């Protein structure tokens, strides 16, 4: 990574207590749960729209 002054920056260690890390990871996992739900909803809406368009085109024949 490049810092503000244009020099390279390398992170070599993060000091974090074990239980704080556990709490952080549990919160992270809980926060990730809505993502597949939202993506599935977007997928079904897309499929419904394109499926509906396909049916409309098919009926025109």
C-alpha positions as a printed Julia matrix, in Angstrom:
61×3 Matrix{Float64}:
   0.0     0.0     0.0
   1.12    3.55   -0.55
   0.85    6.03    2.33
   0.01    9.72    2.19
   3.58   10.79    1.56
   4.04    8.29   -1.29
   6.07    5.79    0.71
   5.19    2.1     0.99
   3.48    0.97    4.17
   3.55   -2.63    5.44
   1.41   -3.78    8.37
   3.33   -6.45   10.26
   1.24   -6.94   13.4
  -2.18   -6.15   14.84
  -2.39   -6.37   18.61
  -5.92   -7.28   19.65
  -7.04   -9.29   22.68
  -8.37  -12.78   21.88
 -11.93  -12.24   23.15
 -12.21   -8.9    21.39
 -11.26  -10.72   18.19
 -13.92  -13.41   18.89
 -16.61  -10.76   19.47
 -15.54   -8.95   16.3
 -15.72  -12.15   14.22
 -19.16  -13.08   15.62
 -20.48   -9.6    14.79
 -18.94   -9.91   11.33
 -20.65  -13.28   10.76
 -24.02  -11.93   11.92
 -23.65   -8.87    9.68
 -22.94  -11.15    6.69
 -26.25  -13.04    7.02
 -28.44  -10.45    5.19
 -26.15  -10.39    2.14
 -27.26  -13.75    0.64
 -30.89  -12.89    1.43
 -30.6    -9.6    -0.45
 -28.73  -11.21   -3.37
 -31.35  -13.97   -3.59
 -34.1   -11.36   -3.72
 -32.31   -9.47   -6.48
 -31.83  -12.76   -8.37
 -35.54  -13.66   -8.17
 -36.61  -10.17   -9.29
 -34.23  -10.39  -12.26
 -35.46  -13.86  -13.19
 -39.08  -12.73  -12.9
 -38.49   -9.69  -15.11
 -36.63  -11.57  -17.82
 -39.05  -14.5   -17.62
 -41.97  -12.13  -17.99
 -40.35  -10.46  -20.98
 -39.74  -13.88  -22.53
 -43.4   -14.83  -22.09
 -44.53  -11.53  -23.62
 -42.28  -12.08  -26.65
 -43.54  -15.69  -26.96
 -47.18  -14.62  -26.89
 -46.64  -12.2   -29.75
 -46.06  -15.04  -32.23
